[in-house]
Amino acid sequence: MRRSRLILLLLLGGCASAPVPESDAERKGYERGYGQAVKEQYWIIQNRQRATPPTESKPHQP
């Protein structure tokens, strides 16, 4: 029981450690990755819109 409490305290203490500031290279890498993901999503949407022809809506006649 005592051992499990010690392990639990060590695990929780590790989560509460001070955050390490990100380096300039990490920040630039994150921004490049985010920008790439946005571009990929843009082109996915563009290709979907090109692939499906617009449908003509017929007026509803009662």
C-alpha positions as CSV (number, residue, x, y, z in Angstrom):
1,M,0.0,0.0,0.0
2,R,2.8,2.4,0.9
3,R,4.6,1.6,-2.3
4,S,1.6,2.2,-4.5
5,R,1.1,5.6,-2.8
6,L,4.7,6.5,-3.5
7,I,4.3,5.6,-7.1
8,L,1.1,7.5,-7.4
9,L,2.7,10.6,-5.9
10,L,5.7,10.4,-8.2
11,L,3.4,10.0,-11.3
12,L,1.2,13.0,-10.3
13,G,4.3,15.1,-9.4
14,G,5.7,14.5,-12.8
15,C,2.5,15.9,-14.4
16,A,2.8,19.1,-12.3
17,S,6.3,19.9,-13.3
18,A,7.1,23.3,-14.8
19,P,6.5,23.6,-18.5
20,V,9.6,23.8,-20.7
21,P,9.4,26.7,-23.1
22,E,9.4,25.6,-26.7
23,S,12.4,26.4,-28.9
24,D,12.3,28.6,-31.9
25,A,12.8,25.5,-34.2
26,E,9.9,23.7,-32.5
27,R,7.6,26.7,-33.0
28,K,8.6,27.1,-36.7
29,G,8.1,23.4,-37.2
30,Y,4.6,23.5,-35.7
31,E,3.6,26.5,-37.8
32,R,4.9,24.8,-41.0
33,G,3.0,21.6,-40.1
34,Y,-0.2,23.5,-39.4
35,G,0.1,25.5,-42.6
36,Q,0.7,22.3,-44.6
37,A,-2.5,20.7,-43.1
38,V,-4.5,23.8,-44.0
39,K,-3.3,23.6,-47.6
40,E,-4.1,19.9,-47.8
41,Q,-7.6,20.5,-46.6
42,Y,-8.1,23.4,-49.0
43,W,-7.1,21.2,-52.0
44,I,-9.3,18.3,-50.8
45,I,-12.3,20.7,-50.8
46,Q,-11.4,22.1,-54.2
47,N,-11.0,18.6,-55.7
48,R,-14.4,17.5,-54.2
49,Q,-16.1,20.5,-55.7
50,R,-14.6,19.9,-59.1
51,A,-15.6,16.2,-59.0
52,T,-19.3,16.7,-58.3
53,P,-21.2,18.6,-61.0
54,P,-23.7,21.1,-59.8
55,T,-27.3,19.8,-59.6
56,E,-30.1,21.7,-61.1
57,S,-32.9,22.4,-58.7
58,K,-36.3,21.9,-60.2
59,P,-39.0,24.2,-59.0
60,H,-41.7,22.4,-56.9
61,Q,-45.0,22.3,-58.7
62,P,-48.1,21.7,-56.5
